[in-house]
Amino acid sequence: MEVIEQVIFVFVLSIGIAIFTKRVQFIRRNIFLGRKLDLSNNPLARWKQLAFVALGQSKMVVRPIAGFFHVLIYAGFVLINIEVLEILIDGLLGSHRFFAPYLGSLYNWSIGFFEILAAGVILACLVFLGRRFATRLPRLNMPELKGWPTVDATIILVVEIVLMMALLNMNAVEQVLVNKHVPGFDAHCSFPVSQFFVGFFQGLESHTLQLLERLFWWSHFVGIIIFLNYVPYSKHWHIIMSFPNVYYTPLKPRGEFDNLEYITTEVKLMMDPSAQPPEGYDPPAGFGAKDVQDLSWKNLMDAYSCTECGRCSSVCPATLTGKLLSPRKVMMDTRDRLEEMGEGLDRAAKSGAPLLEKYTDGKDLHSYISSEELWACTTCNACVDACPININPLDIIVQMRQYQVMEKSAAPSGLNNMFSNIENNGAPWQFNQMDKANWTINE
C-alpha cells in the first residue's frame, strides 16, 4: 500500500509542477514583451530595498491592523512551508515525520510553533473576510472589484483556512493514535492548538483514525498542489512576484520623470536638416505607450505583482473626489490586456500564423483605460508611495498620456491651449512676448 501511495504522490506532484511551470513560463514571456530597461545598477541598494520592503513588510505595517494580520499570513506562509518540505520527503520516501528522529526537541518545538502560526493564519483570514464582507471596507468594495476579483480574494482566504484546518486535524488524529500506541505513530510532539480538536476523534477505532490521518494528510498535500497552480492565475501571485518587483524598483527619486532622449534627438534632427543622427540611432516607431508592449518590462511586472489591496486608490485624490480614475484599476487593466495579448500570441503560434513584433487584435491598452481616467491623475505620487511592494501606476499613466499627446494630438483642451501659447508666445500664457513684463509697470 505504501508503494502505491508513493507512486500516486509522485504522479500528483509531477503533474502539479508541470502545470505550474507552464504557467510561470507564460507569465515570464508576457513580462518580457515589454521594452527593454536596464535595472541592474547598484545591487547592494537593491538587496537592502528587498530586505526592508519585501521581507520586512515595512510599508504594510504603516496601517497597523491590516499590517499585523498580513504579517501573520506572511509568516505562516513562509515558515509553514518548512513543514511542507517534510510532507514532500515523507511522500517520496514513504516515511512518517522524517525530521523527528534527527531534530529531537527542536522538532517538538517547531511543530508547536507551526501550529500557533496555523491558528494565526486562520484568524487573519477570518478578519480579512470580515473586513471585506461585514465591515465592508471602502477600498475593498470599489467598482473594479465587482465580480471575479472579489470571488478570487474569497477563494484564496477560504482555501488558506481549509489548508490550515487539514493540518491541525491531521495532528489531532495523530495525537489519538499516539495515545493508543498504534505502530508507526510514536512522535510525541507538542500540539498546542490541535490538542483542542482531539475530543472529536477520541471514540473512533484505530483503523478509522488511520484512515482519517491519511485523509487529512492527502487533503493538505493535494490542497497545496491545487493552490500552487491557482496562485499564478490570481491576485495572490504577488507572494512570488513581490520579491523581484521590489528588487527591480528604480532607484531614482520618486516622482522623477525620465528624459526621453529619443524625442530630444528627433527634435534636433528636425530643426537642423544638416544634423546627422547619432551612431547606431534607431528612429522610434512611435511615442508613448499605445499598448502593453510599449511599456517597459518593469511596468508589466508591476501589473502581475498587484495584489489589488487598493491602498493606492484609497489615497488617490482623484479617486477620493469621485473622478473615474482608480490606480488599482490601471494595474488590473494592464494585466488583463497583457493576458489577452499573451493568449492571442499562443493561439497565433498554434495556428502557424507569423508572429508580428507588434501584436494587433483591433484593441490596445487605451481600450481598457479611458482618456478620462488618464487625465484625472494629478501625478502626485500618492499611489506609488502607498503601494506595499513599490508598484508604480503613475509611470503607466504618464506613458499613455504621452501617446495621446504626441501620437494622437488628443490632449485636453486646456493643455492644447497651453501648447499653442508656448508655440506662439514662448510661454503658457496668452500674452505676446512683448507684453510679458507689463505687470511690473506702475500705472
C-alpha positions in Angstrom: 0.0 0.0 0.0 2.9 2.4 0.8 4.4 1.8 -2.6 1.1 2.6 -4.3 0.8 5.8 -2.2 4.3 6.8 -3.2 3.5 6.3 -6.9 0.4 8.4 -6.6 2.2 11.0 -4.7 5.0 11.3 -7.4 2.3 11.4 -10.1 0.3 14.2 -8.5 3.5 16.2 -7.6 4.8 15.9 -11.1 1.6 17.0 -12.8 1.3 19.9 -10.4 4.9 21.1 -11.0 4.5 20.7 -14.8 1.3 22.8 -14.9 2.8 25.4 -12.6 6.0 25.6 -14.7 4.0 26.1 -17.9 2.0 29.0 -16.3 5.2 30.6 -15.0 6.8 30.5 -18.5 3.6 32.1 -19.9 3.9 35.0 -17.4 7.6 35.4 -17.9 7.2 35.6 -21.7 4.4 38.2 -21.3 6.5 40.4 -19.0 9.4 40.4 -21.5 7.0 41.5 -24.3 7.7 45.0 -22.8 10.5 47.2 -24.0 14.0 46.8 -22.6 15.0 48.6 -19.4 18.3 48.2 -17.5 17.7 48.0 -13.8 20.8 46.1 -12.8 22.7 49.0 -11.2 23.7 49.2 -7.5 22.8 45.6 -6.4 23.6 46.4 -2.8 21.0 49.1 -2.6 18.5 46.7 -4.3 19.1 43.9 -1.8 18.7 46.4 1.0 15.4 47.6 -0.5 14.3 43.9 -0.9 15.1 43.2 2.8 13.3 46.3 4.1 10.2 46.4 1.9 9.5 42.8 0.8 10.9 40.7 3.6 10.5 43.3 6.3 7.0 44.3 5.3 7.9 47.9 6.2 5.2 49.5 4.0 2.5 47.0 5.1 2.7 47.9 8.8 2.1 51.6 8.1 -1.5 50.6 8.7 -1.2 48.7 11.9 -4.3 46.5 11.9 -4.1 45.2 8.4 -0.3 45.1 8.7 -0.4 42.9 11.8 -2.8 40.3 10.3 -1.0 40.4 6.9 2.3 39.6 8.7 0.6 36.6 10.4 -0.4 35.2 7.0 3.0 36.1 5.5 5.0 34.4 8.3 2.6 31.5 8.3 3.1 31.0 4.5 6.9 31.3 4.7 7.5 29.2 7.8 4.8 26.5 7.5 6.3 25.7 4.1 9.2 24.2 6.1 6.7 21.5 7.2 5.6 21.2 3.6 9.2 20.1 2.9 8.8 17.3 5.3 5.5 16.3 3.7 7.3 16.1 0.4 10.0 13.9 1.8 7.5 11.7 3.6 5.5 11.3 0.4 8.6 10.4 -1.7 10.2 8.0 0.8 7.1 6.6 2.3 8.3 7.8 5.8 6.4 9.4 8.6 7.7 12.7 10.2 11.1 12.3 8.6 12.8 15.0 10.6 11.6 13.9 14.1 14.5 11.5 14.9 17.1 13.9 13.7 15.9 17.2 15.3 14.8 15.8 18.7 13.5 18.6 21.0 13.9 21.2 18.2 11.4 19.3 16.1 8.9 19.2 19.0 9.3 23.0 19.4 9.0 23.6 15.7 5.7 21.6 15.3 4.2 23.6 18.2 5.3 26.9 16.6 3.9 25.9 13.3 0.5 25.1 14.9 0.4 28.5 16.5 1.2 30.1 13.1 -1.6 28.0 11.5 -4.0 29.3 14.1 -2.8 32.8 13.4 -3.3 32.3 9.6 -6.9 31.2 10.3 -7.6 34.2 12.5 -6.1 36.6 10.0 -8.1 35.1 7.1 -11.3 35.4 9.1 -10.5 39.0 9.9 -9.9 39.8 6.3 -13.1 38.1 5.3 -14.9 40.2 7.9 -13.3 43.4 6.6 -14.4 42.6 3.1 -18.0 41.4 3.7 -19.0 42.5 7.2 -17.5 45.9 7.8 -17.3 46.5 4.0 -14.1 48.4 4.0 -14.5 51.0 1.2 -11.2 50.2 -0.7 -12.2 46.6 -0.8 -15.6 47.3 -2.4 -14.8 49.7 -5.2 -16.4 49.1 -8.7 -13.3 47.4 -10.2 -13.5 44.6 -7.7 -17.1 43.5 -8.6 -17.4 40.0 -9.9 -14.3 37.8 -10.3 -11.8 39.9 -8.2 -14.0 39.5 -5.1 -14.6 35.8 -5.8 -10.8 35.4 -6.3 -10.0 37.1 -3.0 -12.6 34.9 -1.2 -11.3 31.7 -2.7 -7.8 32.5 -1.5 -8.8 33.2 2.1 -11.2 30.2 2.3 -8.6 27.8 0.8 -5.9 29.0 3.3 -8.3 28.3 6.1 -9.1 24.8 4.8 -5.4 24.0 4.4 -4.6 25.1 7.9 -7.6 23.1 9.3 -6.4 20.0 7.4 -3.0 20.3 9.0 -4.4 20.8 12.5 -6.9 17.9 12.2 -4.1 15.6 11.0 -2.1 16.5 14.1 -5.2 16.0 16.3 -5.8 12.5 14.9 -2.2 11.6 15.3 -2.3 12.5 19.0 -5.1 10.0 19.5 -3.1 7.4 17.5 0.0 8.0 19.7 -2.1 7.7 22.9 -3.5 4.4 21.6 0.1 3.2 20.9 -0.7 2.4 17.3 2.5 1.2 15.5 4.1 3.9 13.3 2.8 6.7 15.4 5.3 7.4 18.1 6.3 11.1 17.6 5.4 12.7 20.9 5.3 16.3 19.6 3.9 19.5 21.2 0.5 20.2 19.7 -0.7 23.4 21.5 -3.6 24.1 19.1 -4.7 20.7 17.7 -5.0 19.3 21.2 -8.3 21.1 21.4 -9.6 19.1 18.5 -8.7 15.7 20.0 -12.1 15.2 21.6 -13.7 14.9 18.2 -11.7 11.8 17.4 -11.3 10.1 20.8 -14.0 7.5 20.4 -13.0 6.2 17.0 -11.4 2.9 16.2 -7.7 2.8 15.4 -8.4 1.7 11.8 -10.7 4.7 11.3 -8.2 7.0 12.8 -5.5 5.8 10.5 -7.8 6.4 7.5 -8.6 9.9 8.8 -4.9 10.7 9.3 -4.2 9.7 5.7 -7.2 11.6 4.5 -6.1 14.9 6.2 -2.5 14.3 5.1 -3.6 13.9 1.5 -6.1 16.7 1.7 -3.3 19.0 2.9 -0.9 17.9 0.2 -3.4 17.9 -2.7 -4.7 21.2 -1.5 -1.2 22.7 -1.6 -0.7 21.4 -5.2 -4.1 22.9 -6.3 -3.4 26.1 -4.5 0.1 26.3 -6.1 -1.5 26.2 -9.6 -4.3 28.5 -8.7 -2.0 31.2 -7.4 -0.4 32.3 -10.8 -3.9 32.9 -12.1 -4.9 35.0 -9.1 -4.0 38.2 -7.3 -2.2 36.0 -4.8 0.6 35.7 -7.3 2.2 38.7 -5.5 3.5 36.3 -2.9 6.1 35.3 -5.5 6.3 38.5 -7.7 6.7 41.0 -4.8 10.3 40.0 -4.2 11.7 40.5 -7.8 9.3 43.5 -8.2 10.8 45.3 -5.1 14.3 44.3 -6.1 14.0 45.9 -9.5 12.3 49.1 -8.3 14.1 52.0 -10.0 16.4 53.7 -7.5 15.9 57.2 -8.9 14.0 59.7 -6.7 10.3 59.1 -6.6 8.4 61.4 -9.0 11.4 62.0 -11.2 10.4 61.7 -14.9 12.6 60.1 -17.5 14.2 62.4 -20.0 13.0 60.9 -23.4 16.3 61.3 -25.3 14.9 59.9 -28.5 12.4 62.8 -28.6 15.2 65.3 -28.0 17.1 63.7 -30.8 14.2 63.8 -33.2 13.6 67.5 -32.5 17.2 68.3 -33.1 17.2 66.4 -36.3 14.0 68.2 -37.4 15.3 71.6 -36.5 18.6 71.2 -38.2 18.4 69.4 -41.6 22.2 69.2 -41.7 22.5 67.3 -38.4 23.5 63.7 -38.5 21.8 61.0 -36.4 24.0 59.6 -33.6 25.8 56.4 -34.5 23.5 53.4 -34.1 20.5 55.6 -33.6 17.2 53.8 -34.4 14.3 56.2 -35.1 11.4 55.5 -32.7 8.4 53.7 -34.2 6.1 55.7 -32.0 5.9 57.8 -28.9 4.5 56.9 -25.5 2.5 53.7 -24.8 -0.3 52.6 -27.2 -0.3 49.0 -25.9 1.3 46.9 -23.3 4.4 46.1 -25.4 5.2 49.8 -25.5 5.6 49.8 -21.7 8.8 48.6 -20.0 9.1 45.0 -18.7 9.1 46.5 -15.2 5.7 48.1 -15.8 4.4 44.7 -16.9 6.0 43.1 -13.8 4.2 45.7 -11.7 0.9 44.6 -13.3 1.5 40.9 -12.4 2.6 41.9 -8.9 -0.5 43.8 -8.0 -2.4 42.3 -5.1 -5.5 44.5 -5.6 -5.3 45.7 -2.0 -6.5 49.2 -3.0 -4.1 51.2 -0.8 -3.2 53.2 -3.9 -6.8 54.1 -4.7 -7.6 54.8 -1.1 -5.1 57.7 -1.1 -5.6 58.9 -4.7 -7.0 62.5 -4.7 -8.8 61.8 -8.0 -10.4 58.7 -6.6 -11.4 60.4 -3.4 -13.0 63.3 -5.1 -15.2 61.0 -7.2 -13.3 61.1 -10.5 -13.2 58.0 -12.7 -9.5 57.2 -12.1 -8.5 54.3 -9.8 -4.8 53.5 -9.8 -5.6 49.9 -8.8 -7.8 49.6 -11.9 -5.0 50.9 -14.1 -2.8 48.0 -12.9 -5.6 45.4 -13.2 -6.5 46.6 -16.7 -2.8 46.5 -17.8 -2.6 42.9 -16.5 -5.9 41.9 -18.2 -4.7 43.4 -21.5 -1.3 41.6 -21.2 -3.1 38.3 -20.5 -5.3 38.8 -23.5 -2.3 39.6 -25.7 -0.4 36.6 -24.4 -3.3 34.2 -25.2 -3.6 35.7 -28.6 0.1 35.1 -29.3 -0.3 31.5 -28.2 -3.3 31.0 -30.5 -1.3 32.5 -33.4 1.6 30.2 -32.7 -0.6 27.1 -32.6 -2.2 28.1 -35.9 1.2 28.6 -37.6 0.5 32.3 -38.2 3.5 34.6 -38.3 4.0 36.5 -35.0 4.3 40.2 -35.6 6.5 42.3 -33.4 3.6 44.5 -32.7 0.7 42.2 -31.9 -2.7 43.6 -33.1 -6.2 42.4 -32.5 -8.1 45.6 -33.1 -7.7 46.7 -29.4 -5.0 48.3 -27.3 -4.4 49.4 -23.7 -6.4 52.5 -24.4 -9.4 50.2 -25.0 -9.2 49.3 -21.3 -8.2 52.7 -19.7 -10.1 55.7 -20.9 -8.8 59.2 -21.5 -10.9 60.5 -18.6 -9.1 58.2 -16.3 -5.7 59.1 -17.6 -6.2 62.9 -17.4 -7.8 62.7 -13.9 -4.3 61.9 -12.5 -2.6 64.7 -10.7 0.8 63.0 -10.8 1.1 63.5 -7.0 2.8 60.0 -6.5 0.5 59.2 -3.6 -0.3 55.8 -5.1 3.3 55.0 -5.6 4.1 55.9 -2.0 1.3 53.9 -0.6 1.9 50.6 -2.5 3.4 48.0 -0.2 5.5 46.5 -3.0 6.6 49.6 -4.9 4.2 49.3 -7.9 4.1 52.5 -10.0 0.7 53.1 -11.7 1.8 56.7 -12.4 4.5 55.6 -14.8 2.0 53.7 -16.9 -0.4 56.7 -16.9 2.3 59.1 -18.0 3.4 56.9 -20.9 -0.2 56.5 -22.1 -0.6 60.3 -21.9 2.5 60.7 -24.0 1.0 58.6 -26.7 -2.3 60.6 -26.7 -0.4 63.9 -26.9 2.4 63.0 -29.3 0.8 60.4 -31.5 -2.9 61.3 -31.4 -2.9 65.0 -30.6 -5.6 64.2 -28.2 -4.7 66.3 -25.2 -7.5 68.0 -23.2 -8.4 71.4 -24.5 -6.7 73.2 -21.6 -3.4 71.6 -22.5 -3.8 72.2 -26.2 -4.3 75.9 -25.4 -1.1 75.9 -23.4 0.8 74.2 -26.2 -0.4 76.8 -28.6 0.6 79.6 -26.3 4.1 78.1 -25.8 4.4 77.8 -29.6 3.3 81.3 -30.4 4.2 83.3 -27.3 7.1 81.3 -25.7 5.1 80.9 -22.5 2.0 79.1 -21.2 0.0 82.4 -21.0 -1.9 84.1 -23.8 0.2 87.2 -23.9 2.6 88.4 -26.6 6.2 88.2 -25.6 6.5 92.0 -25.8 3.8 92.3 -23.1 5.1 89.7 -20.5 6.7 92.3 -18.3 3.7 94.8 -18.4 2.7 93.7 -14.9 5.8 95.4 -13.5 4.8 98.8 -14.8 3.3 101.2 -12.3 0.2 103.0 -13.5 
